Amino acid sequence: MLHLLDYSDCPPRATGGTCGTTPPDPGGKVFENTADVQIPDAGAAVTSDVTVTGVSGNAPAALKVDVDVKHTYRGDVVLDLVAPDGSTYRLKNSSTSDSADNIIATYTVNASTEVANGTWKLRAQDTYRSDTGYIDSWKLTF
C-alpha cells in the first residue's frame, strides 16, 4: 500500500499545532510504502518502490529516509536508496558483530543532484545465512 502524506497545511511544530499527527518536517511532503517485501536469506537484493510526484526541482540536500526493516539479525542486511536515475546511496552496510533485531532508523541523504519526481527504491539484501526478515515500511520526506 502506498500513501502520500502531505503536511503542507499543518502549522509548524513551534506553534504546537499537530493536524492529527505532528509533521516530521514542517512543510515537507512524505511519500511512504507500507507493503511488506520479503528479503531472501543470503539471496538476491529486493526493492520496494515509492513514486514521488508534485515536488518541483531536485531532491533536498537533507532527504530523510525512514526505514522499518524486521530482521532477526540486522547485521546481515545491506540497505541502499536508489534514485529515479539509478544512482545509489548506501544507507547501511552489513556487520557481523551487529546481532540485534530489526532496523528502525532515519538516514539523511544528500540527494540534491537528483530530480525529486520519479520512482525511488529502497534496496535490501541479506548477505549471510540463517536469519530472515522483510521490509515492513519506508518513507521519504522532502
Backbone as JSON Lines, residues from 0, in Angstrom:
{"i":0,"aa":"M","n":[0.84,-1.16,0.0],"ca":[0.0,0.0,0.0],"c":[0.89,1.23,0.0]}
{"i":1,"aa":"L","n":[0.59,2.21,-0.84],"ca":[1.38,3.42,-0.98],"c":[0.56,4.59,-0.47]}
{"i":2,"aa":"H","n":[1.16,5.43,0.38],"ca":[0.46,6.58,0.95],"c":[1.24,7.84,0.67]}
{"i":3,"aa":"L","n":[0.54,8.92,0.32],"ca":[1.14,10.24,0.24],"c":[0.6,11.03,1.41]}
{"i":4,"aa":"L","n":[1.48,11.46,2.27],"ca":[1.09,12.26,3.42],"c":[1.59,13.67,3.17]}
{"i":5,"aa":"D","n":[0.68,14.63,3.08],"ca":[1.06,16.0,2.79],"c":[0.76,16.84,4.03]}
{"i":6,"aa":"Y","n":[1.81,17.33,4.67],"ca":[1.66,18.12,5.88],"c":[1.73,19.62,5.59]}
{"i":7,"aa":"S","n":[1.63,20.03,4.32],"ca":[1.83,21.43,3.97],"c":[0.81,22.36,4.61]}
{"i":8,"aa":"D","n":[-0.38,21.89,4.97],"ca":[-1.39,22.74,5.6],"c":[-1.28,22.74,7.11]}
{"i":9,"aa":"C","n":[-0.36,21.96,7.66],"ca":[-0.21,21.89,9.11],"c":[0.62,23.06,9.6]}
{"i":10,"aa":"P","n":[0.31,23.56,10.8],"ca":[1.16,24.61,11.36],"c":[2.51,24.03,11.75]}
{"i":11,"aa":"P","n":[3.56,24.85,11.79],"ca":[4.88,24.37,12.21],"c":[4.84,23.85,13.63]}
{"i":12,"aa":"R","n":[5.79,22.97,13.96],"ca":[5.87,22.4,15.3],"c":[5.95,23.47,16.37]}
{"i":13,"aa":"A","n":[6.64,24.57,16.08],"ca":[6.85,25.6,17.08],"c":[5.54,26.19,17.58]}
{"i":14,"aa":"T","n":[4.49,26.14,16.79],"ca":[3.2,26.69,17.21],"c":[2.42,25.7,18.04]}
{"i":15,"aa":"G","n":[2.88,24.48,18.11],"ca":[2.19,23.47,18.88],"c":[1.08,22.77,18.12]}
{"i":16,"aa":"G","n":[0.85,23.14,16.88],"ca":[-0.17,22.5,16.07],"c":[0.22,21.09,15.7]}
{"i":17,"aa":"T","n":[-0.8,20.21,15.55],"ca":[-0.48,18.84,15.23],"c":[-1.16,18.33,13.98]}
{"i":18,"aa":"C","n":[-2.28,18.9,13.57],"ca":[-3.01,18.39,12.4],"c":[-3.28,16.9,12.53]}
{"i":19,"aa":"G","n":[-3.5,16.43,13.72],"ca":[-3.75,15.0,13.93],"c":[-2.47,14.23,14.15]}
{"i":20,"aa":"T","n":[-1.43,14.58,13.42],"ca":[-0.12,13.95,13.56],"c":[0.93,15.04,13.4]}
{"i":21,"aa":"T","n":[1.9,15.09,14.27],"ca":[2.94,16.1,14.14],"c":[3.77,15.82,12.9]}
{"i":22,"aa":"P","n":[3.9,16.78,12.0],"ca":[4.69,16.55,10.8],"c":[6.16,16.33,11.15]}
{"i":23,"aa":"P","n":[6.83,15.4,10.45],"ca":[8.23,15.14,10.74],"c":[9.12,16.31,10.35]}
{"i":24,"aa":"D","n":[8.69,17.1,9.38],"ca":[9.45,18.24,8.92],"c":[8.43,19.24,8.4]}
{"i":25,"aa":"P","n":[8.16,20.32,9.14],"ca":[7.1,21.24,8.75],"c":[7.21,21.63,7.28]}
{"i":26,"aa":"G","n":[6.09,21.51,6.57],"ca":[6.06,21.87,5.16],"c":[6.54,20.78,4.24]}
{"i":27,"aa":"G","n":[7.11,19.69,4.75],"ca":[7.63,18.62,3.92],"c":[6.55,17.71,3.39]}
{"i":28,"aa":"K","n":[6.84,17.11,2.24],"ca":[5.94,16.09,1.7],"c":[6.54,14.73,2.0]}
{"i":29,"aa":"V","n":[5.68,13.81,2.4],"ca":[6.11,12.46,2.77],"c":[5.51,11.47,1.8]}
{"i":30,"aa":"F","n":[6.34,10.57,1.3],"ca":[5.91,9.51,0.39],"c":[6.31,8.2,1.04]}
{"i":31,"aa":"E","n":[5.35,7.28,1.2],"ca":[5.58,6.09,2.0],"c":[5.09,4.83,1.3]}
{"i":32,"aa":"N","n":[5.77,3.72,1.56],"ca":[5.33,2.42,1.11],"c":[5.26,1.52,2.34]}
{"i":33,"aa":"T","n":[4.07,0.97,2.6],"ca":[3.89,0.1,3.77],"c":[3.68,-1.36,3.38]}
{"i":34,"aa":"A","n":[3.87,-1.68,2.12],"ca":[3.72,-3.08,1.66],"c":[4.95,-3.89,2.07]}
{"i":35,"aa":"D","n":[4.73,-5.04,2.69],"ca":[5.84,-5.91,3.09],"c":[6.53,-6.5,1.87]}
{"i":36,"aa":"V","n":[7.87,-6.53,1.92],"ca":[8.68,-7.17,0.89],"c":[9.65,-8.11,1.6]}
{"i":37,"aa":"Q","n":[9.52,-9.41,1.33],"ca":[10.39,-10.41,1.95],"c":[11.83,-10.25,1.44]}
{"i":38,"aa":"I","n":[12.79,-10.39,2.34],"ca":[14.21,-10.35,2.0],"c":[14.71,-11.78,2.05]}
{"i":39,"aa":"P","n":[15.09,-12.37,0.9],"ca":[15.53,-13.76,0.9],"c":[16.81,-13.96,1.72]}
{"i":40,"aa":"D","n":[16.86,-15.03,2.47],"ca":[18.03,-15.36,3.29],"c":[19.23,-15.59,2.39]}
{"i":41,"aa":"A","n":[20.27,-14.77,2.56],"ca":[21.5,-14.86,1.77],"c":[21.21,-14.89,0.27]}
{"i":42,"aa":"G","n":[20.24,-14.1,-0.14],"ca":[19.79,-14.13,-1.53],"c":[20.02,-12.83,-2.26]}
{"i":43,"aa":"A","n":[19.34,-12.71,-3.37],"ca":[19.44,-11.52,-4.22],"c":[18.78,-10.33,-3.52]}
{"i":44,"aa":"A","n":[19.21,-9.16,-3.9],"ca":[18.62,-7.93,-3.37],"c":[17.18,-7.8,-3.84]}
{"i":45,"aa":"V","n":[16.35,-7.19,-3.0],"ca":[14.95,-6.91,-3.34],"c":[14.73,-5.41,-3.19]}
{"i":46,"aa":"T","n":[13.69,-4.9,-3.84],"ca":[13.4,-3.48,-3.75],"c":[11.94,-3.23,-3.39]}
{"i":47,"aa":"S","n":[11.72,-2.07,-2.81],"ca":[10.4,-1.56,-2.51],"c":[10.36,-0.15,-3.1]}
{"i":48,"aa":"D","n":[9.3,0.16,-3.86],"ca":[9.22,1.42,-4.6],"c":[8.37,2.46,-3.91]}
{"i":49,"aa":"V","n":[8.77,3.71,-4.1],"ca":[7.96,4.87,-3.73],"c":[8.0,5.82,-4.93]}
{"i":50,"aa":"T","n":[6.83,6.2,-5.43],"ca":[6.75,7.13,-6.55],"c":[6.49,8.53,-6.01]}
{"i":51,"aa":"V","n":[7.41,9.43,-6.32],"ca":[7.31,10.82,-5.88],"c":[6.74,11.65,-7.02]}
{"i":52,"aa":"T","n":[5.71,12.42,-6.71],"ca":[5.09,13.33,-7.68],"c":[4.8,14.66,-7.0]}
{"i":53,"aa":"G","n":[4.74,15.71,-7.8],"ca":[4.35,17.01,-7.27],"c":[5.41,17.75,-6.49]}
{"i":54,"aa":"V","n":[6.67,17.32,-6.61],"ca":[7.78,18.02,-5.96],"c":[8.61,18.66,-7.05]}
{"i":55,"aa":"S","n":[8.68,19.97,-7.07],"ca":[9.41,20.64,-8.15],"c":[10.91,20.61,-7.9]}
{"i":56,"aa":"G","n":[11.66,20.54,-8.99],"ca":[13.12,20.59,-8.9],"c":[13.75,19.32,-8.39]}
{"i":57,"aa":"N","n":[14.9,19.51,-7.74],"ca":[15.67,18.38,-7.24],"c":[15.29,18.02,-5.81]}
{"i":58,"aa":"A","n":[15.73,16.84,-5.41],"ca":[15.56,16.39,-4.04],"c":[16.42,17.28,-3.13]}
{"i":59,"aa":"P","n":[16.13,17.31,-1.85],"ca":[16.9,18.16,-0.94],"c":[18.27,17.58,-0.61]}
{"i":60,"aa":"A","n":[19.13,18.45,-0.09],"ca":[20.45,18.03,0.37],"c":[20.35,17.22,1.66]}
{"i":61,"aa":"A","n":[19.2,17.3,2.31],"ca":[18.98,16.54,3.54],"c":[17.69,15.72,3.41]}
{"i":62,"aa":"L","n":[17.64,14.87,2.39],"ca":[16.5,13.99,2.19],"c":[16.45,12.98,3.33]}
{"i":63,"aa":"K","n":[15.3,12.9,3.99],"ca":[15.13,11.96,5.11],"c":[14.57,10.64,4.59]}
{"i":64,"aa":"V","n":[15.23,9.55,4.96],"ca":[14.82,8.21,4.59],"c":[14.58,7.44,5.88]}
{"i":65,"aa":"D","n":[13.31,7.18,6.18],"ca":[12.95,6.42,7.38],"c":[12.69,4.98,6.96]}
{"i":66,"aa":"V","n":[13.35,4.03,7.62],"ca":[13.17,2.62,7.28],"c":[12.72,1.83,8.5]}
{"i":67,"aa":"D","n":[11.89,0.83,8.24],"ca":[11.48,-0.13,9.26],"c":[11.62,-1.51,8.62]}
{"i":68,"aa":"V","n":[12.73,-2.16,8.93],"ca":[13.01,-3.5,8.4],"c":[13.01,-4.46,9.58]}
{"i":69,"aa":"K","n":[12.17,-5.47,9.48],"ca":[12.13,-6.51,10.51],"c":[13.1,-7.62,10.09]}
{"i":70,"aa":"H","n":[14.04,-7.94,10.97],"ca":[15.04,-8.96,10.65],"c":[15.59,-9.53,11.94]}
{"i":71,"aa":"T","n":[15.86,-10.82,11.98],"ca":[16.33,-11.47,13.2],"c":[17.83,-11.28,13.47]}
{"i":72,"aa":"Y","n":[18.56,-10.68,12.53],"ca":[19.98,-10.37,12.72],"c":[20.3,-9.23,11.77]}
{"i":73,"aa":"R","n":[20.11,-7.99,12.26],"ca":[20.19,-6.82,11.37],"c":[21.56,-6.63,10.73]}
{"i":74,"aa":"G","n":[22.59,-7.19,11.34],"ca":[23.92,-7.08,10.76],"c":[24.05,-7.76,9.42]}
{"i":75,"aa":"D","n":[23.13,-8.67,9.1],"ca":[23.14,-9.35,7.8],"c":[22.74,-8.43,6.65]}
{"i":76,"aa":"V","n":[22.04,-7.35,6.96],"ca":[21.35,-6.58,5.93],"c":[22.14,-5.36,5.46]}
{"i":77,"aa":"V","n":[22.16,-5.2,4.13],"ca":[22.7,-4.02,3.48],"c":[21.51,-3.25,2.91]}
{"i":78,"aa":"L","n":[21.49,-1.93,3.12],"ca":[20.41,-1.09,2.6],"c":[20.97,0.01,1.71]}
{"i":79,"aa":"D","n":[20.31,0.21,0.58],"ca":[20.65,1.3,-0.34],"c":[19.38,2.04,-0.74]}
{"i":80,"aa":"L","n":[19.52,3.34,-0.96],"ca":[18.47,4.13,-1.59],"c":[18.84,4.24,-3.05]}
{"i":81,"aa":"V","n":[17.89,3.94,-3.94],"ca":[18.14,4.03,-5.38],"c":[17.27,5.16,-5.92]}
{"i":82,"aa":"A","n":[17.93,6.15,-6.52],"ca":[17.24,7.31,-7.09],"c":[16.57,6.94,-8.41]}
{"i":83,"aa":"P","n":[15.67,7.8,-8.9],"ca":[14.99,7.51,-10.17],"c":[15.93,7.26,-11.35]}
{"i":84,"aa":"D","n":[17.12,7.88,-11.35],"ca":[18.06,7.68,-12.46],"c":[18.97,6.47,-12.26]}
{"i":85,"aa":"G","n":[18.78,5.72,-11.16],"ca":[19.58,4.54,-10.9],"c":[20.77,4.77,-9.99]}
{"i":86,"aa":"S","n":[21.05,6.02,-9.64],"ca":[22.15,6.3,-8.7],"c":[21.82,5.67,-7.35]}
{"i":87,"aa":"T","n":[22.84,5.18,-6.66],"ca":[22.61,4.53,-5.37],"c":[23.31,5.28,-4.24]}
{"i":88,"aa":"Y","n":[22.68,5.23,-3.1],"ca":[23.2,5.85,-1.88],"c":[23.17,4.8,-0.79]}
{"i":89,"aa":"R","n":[24.33,4.44,-0.28],"ca":[24.41,3.42,0.77],"c":[23.87,4.0,2.07]}
{"i":90,"aa":"L","n":[22.91,3.32,2.64],"ca":[22.34,3.72,3.92],"c":[22.96,2.93,5.06]}
{"i":91,"aa":"K","n":[23.15,1.61,4.83],"ca":[23.65,0.74,5.9],"c":[24.46,-0.4,5.31]}
{"i":92,"aa":"N","n":[25.64,-0.6,5.86],"ca":[26.48,-1.75,5.49],"c":[26.14,-2.95,6.38]}
{"i":93,"aa":"S","n":[26.57,-4.13,5.96],"ca":[26.43,-5.3,6.82],"c":[27.5,-5.25,7.9]}
{"i":94,"aa":"S","n":[27.26,-5.96,8.99],"ca":[28.21,-6.0,10.09],"c":[28.02,-7.32,10.85]}
{"i":95,"aa":"T","n":[29.03,-8.17,10.83],"ca":[28.93,-9.47,11.5],"c":[28.81,-9.34,13.01]}
{"i":96,"aa":"S","n":[29.13,-8.18,13.56],"ca":[29.06,-8.0,15.01],"c":[27.77,-7.34,15.49]}
{"i":97,"aa":"D","n":[26.83,-7.08,14.58],"ca":[25.57,-6.44,14.96],"c":[24.45,-7.46,14.96]}
{"i":98,"aa":"S","n":[24.28,-8.14,16.1],"ca":[23.34,-9.26,16.18],"c":[21.93,-8.85,16.64]}
{"i":99,"aa":"A","n":[21.69,-7.59,16.85],"ca":[20.37,-7.15,17.31],"c":[19.32,-7.38,16.23]}
{"i":100,"aa":"D","n":[18.06,-7.34,16.65],"ca":[16.94,-7.47,15.72],"c":[16.58,-6.11,15.14]}
{"i":101,"aa":"N","n":[16.09,-6.14,13.9],"ca":[15.41,-5.02,13.26],"c":[16.28,-3.79,12.98]}
{"i":102,"aa":"I","n":[15.87,-3.09,11.94],"ca":[16.49,-1.82,11.55],"c":[15.36,-0.8,11.52]}
{"i":103,"aa":"I","n":[15.32,0.02,12.53],"ca":[14.34,1.1,12.58],"c":[15.17,2.37,12.73]}
{"i":104,"aa":"A","n":[15.32,3.08,11.62],"ca":[16.27,4.19,11.6],"c":[15.86,5.26,10.6]}
{"i":105,"aa":"T","n":[16.42,6.45,10.81],"ca":[16.27,7.55,9.86],"c":[17.66,7.87,9.34]}
{"i":106,"aa":"Y","n":[17.79,7.9,8.02],"ca":[19.04,8.23,7.37],"c":[18.85,9.55,6.64]}
{"i":107,"aa":"T","n":[19.89,10.37,6.58],"ca":[19.86,11.62,5.84],"c":[20.79,11.48,4.65]}
{"i":108,"aa":"V","n":[20.25,11.77,3.46],"ca":[20.99,11.59,2.22],"c":[21.08,12.93,1.48]}
{"i":109,"aa":"N","n":[22.26,13.26,1.01],"ca":[22.39,14.43,0.14],"c":[22.03,13.99,-1.27]}
{"i":110,"aa":"A","n":[20.78,14.21,-1.63],"ca":[20.27,13.81,-2.95],"c":[20.01,15.03,-3.82]}
{"i":111,"aa":"S","n":[20.7,16.12,-3.54],"ca":[20.43,17.4,-4.22],"c":[20.73,17.39,-5.71]}
{"i":112,"aa":"T","n":[21.45,16.39,-6.19],"ca":[21.71,16.29,-7.63],"c":[20.67,15.45,-8.36]}
{"i":113,"aa":"E","n":[19.71,14.92,-7.6],"ca":[18.69,14.04,-8.17],"c":[17.37,14.78,-8.4]}
{"i":114,"aa":"V","n":[16.73,14.52,-9.52],"ca":[15.39,15.04,-9.74],"c":[14.47,14.39,-8.71]}
{"i":115,"aa":"A","n":[13.64,15.2,-8.07],"ca":[12.8,14.67,-6.99],"c":[11.74,13.71,-7.5]}
{"i":116,"aa":"N","n":[11.03,14.09,-8.57],"ca":[9.93,13.27,-9.07],"c":[10.43,12.01,-9.77]}
{"i":117,"aa":"G","n":[9.74,10.92,-9.54],"ca":[10.1,9.65,-10.16],"c":[9.99,8.53,-9.13]}
{"i":118,"aa":"T","n":[10.42,7.35,-9.54],"ca":[10.34,6.18,-8.66],"c":[11.66,5.99,-7.92]}
{"i":119,"aa":"W","n":[11.59,6.1,-6.61],"ca":[12.71,5.85,-5.72],"c":[12.55,4.44,-5.17]}
{"i":120,"aa":"K","n":[13.66,3.79,-4.85],"ca":[13.61,2.42,-4.35],"c":[14.46,2.28,-3.09]}
{"i":121,"aa":"L","n":[13.96,1.49,-2.17],"ca":[14.78,1.02,-1.07],"c":[15.2,-0.39,-1.45]}
{"i":122,"aa":"R","n":[16.51,-0.61,-1.53],"ca":[17.04,-1.92,-1.89],"c":[17.64,-2.56,-0.64]}
{"i":123,"aa":"A","n":[17.24,-3.8,-0.4],"ca":[17.73,-4.53,0.77],"c":[18.28,-5.88,0.33]}
{"i":124,"aa":"Q","n":[19.39,-6.27,0.94],"ca":[19.97,-7.58,0.65],"c":[20.49,-8.19,1.94]}
{"i":125,"aa":"D","n":[20.15,-9.46,2.14],"ca":[20.64,-10.25,3.27],"c":[21.93,-10.91,2.79]}
{"i":126,"aa":"T","n":[23.04,-10.64,3.46],"ca":[24.35,-11.1,2.98],"c":[24.88,-12.35,3.69]}
{"i":127,"aa":"Y","n":[24.14,-12.86,4.69],"ca":[24.58,-14.06,5.41],"c":[23.41,-15.02,5.59]}
{"i":128,"aa":"R","n":[23.71,-16.27,5.88],"ca":[22.67,-17.31,6.04],"c":[22.11,-17.36,7.46]}
{"i":129,"aa":"S","n":[20.93,-17.99,7.56],"ca":[20.3,-18.43,8.8],"c":[19.34,-17.44,9.47]}
{"i":130,"aa":"D","n":[19.25,-16.22,9.02],"ca":[18.31,-15.29,9.61],"c":[17.46,-14.67,8.51]}
{"i":131,"aa":"T","n":[16.23,-14.33,8.83],"ca":[15.3,-13.85,7.81],"c":[14.65,-12.54,8.21]}
{"i":132,"aa":"G","n":[14.03,-11.9,7.23],"ca":[13.33,-10.66,7.52],"c":[12.62,-10.1,6.31]}
{"i":133,"aa":"Y","n":[12.11,-8.89,6.48],"ca":[11.36,-8.23,5.42],"c":[11.36,-6.72,5.62]}
{"i":134,"aa":"I","n":[11.17,-6.0,4.52],"ca":[10.96,-4.56,4.59],"c":[9.51,-4.39,5.05]}
{"i":135,"aa":"D","n":[9.32,-3.76,6.19],"ca":[7.98,-3.54,6.72],"c":[7.39,-2.26,6.14]}
{"i":136,"aa":"S","n":[8.18,-1.19,6.15],"ca":[7.75,0.08,5.57],"c":[8.95,0.99,5.42]}
{"i":137,"aa":"W","n":[8.78,2.01,4.6],"ca":[9.81,3.04,4.49],"c":[9.18,4.28,3.89]}
{"i":138,"aa":"K","n":[9.84,5.43,4.12],"ca":[9.3,6.68,3.59],"c":[10.4,7.68,3.32]}
{"i":139,"aa":"L","n":[10.09,8.58,2.41],"ca":[10.95,9.69,2.07],"c":[10.26,10.98,2.5]}
{"i":140,"aa":"T","n":[11.02,11.88,3.11],"ca":[10.48,13.19,3.48],"c":[11.26,14.27,2.74]}
{"i":141,"aa":"F","n":[10.55,15.0,1.9],"ca":[11.14,16.08,1.1],"c":[10.91,17.42,1.77]}
